């Protein structure tokens, strides 16, 4: 059995060596396709023993990915980007994963994405098809995906990704996504990616029509739908007007049966009930218990990295928000216990709140 690492790169001198060291003694060959680097990316790849090829960029990520795959003669190809670092795994374990199933299938890894927000650095997870059998190719000019109707199975491979800490590719990706949506107007995946990109650029009002269209186009069988629904809800909460909260209430009612077992959904529900009550206390006071229920449900469900979402919604983030709710409602002992639970996981806002003490 031959297993290769296959990559496309451009200006990855900051992270490429670290990335390639994580696959030492794991793959047979490293195939690196450079799409126009002006730094030391190619030099680093060659020094690390990779087979390096050049590809003239044609504004099509799938074209570059497929060219890279064509340079590999392996039975299986592991696909990573230059700012991703595979967590420790042995070659024996990787072969065991591959041999566990027969036929053509895709292996989905869990990627841990670090990003900056008002709390500092947070982490979310994404489930991505990255272990591909020979013969599989990509489609889509941007946010490319393996083509074909192959089953995709979660496998025990994990990678850390820090690229979002250093570059924001939203502005770069936006014209590609706008073109993709124009060319494929009924494709819910492209519509979702455009909505998500506009949201990440804090263009909430602009993103909302695309979130609505994504919601209309997709069904429960679409793997990206659950995450899209949660981002849709966050966008409505960021806009926070009564009509947006009404829209959020309608979505929560429709999705609770399907998504109520996912901590990320329950977490955003807790935020919704808080904002809903604050918008008109007299009218919505009966919803107050739902704040506590939502965060307790998060803690009951626990962390679910294999489902994707923000790390902490099933643990320290939920505990912190629960503590804040107990504090404002005068339940100080419960607040302290919740903050302590959050602080044990090193959540800085909880540590800070405990240090301030109680008035």
Number of C-alpha atoms within 10 A of each C-alpha: 9 13 25 22 24 28 21 24 24 18 17 22 20 14 18 23 18 15 21 22 13 16 22 15 11 19 19 15 21 24 24 26 26 23 18 15 14 11 13 14 23 26 12 17 23 13 10 15 12 19 16 18 15 17 16 11 12 11 11 15 20 21 20 24 23 17 18 24 28 15 15 21 14 21 14 23 26 20 18 20 18 24 22 22 24 20 13 12 15 14 15 10 13 16 15 11 14 21 11 7 10 7 9 14 18 23 21 21 21 23 24 24 21 19 16 12 9 6 9 8 10 16 18 17 22 20 22 17 20 21 24 23 19 16 13 17 20 19 17 15 18 18 16 16 17 18 12 10 9 12 10 16 16 14 19 14 19 18 20 18 22 17 18 13 12 11 8 12 13 16 12 9 15 18 12 18 22 15 15 20 20 13 11 13 13 15 16 23 21 26 28 29 24 27 29 23 20 20 21 17 15 13 14 20 14 13 22 20 13 22 26 15 17 25 19 11 17 20 13 11 8 11 13 18 19 24 18 20 22 21 20 26 26 19 24 24 20 15 15 17 14 15 11 16 21 13 14 23 17 11 16 20 9 11 14 14 9 10 18 17 14 22 30 26 24 28 25 20 25 25 18 24 22 20 19 24 17 14 15 11 14 9 11 14 13 10 14 17 12 16 22 20 15 24 29 21 19 28 22 13 18 17 21 18 18 16 17 21 24 22 21 26 27 25 22 27 25 29 27 28 23 25 28 21 21 20 18 10 10 11 13 16 11 16 23 21 16 23 28 21 20 25 21 12 14 12 20 15 15 26 17 12 17 15 9 9 8 9 3
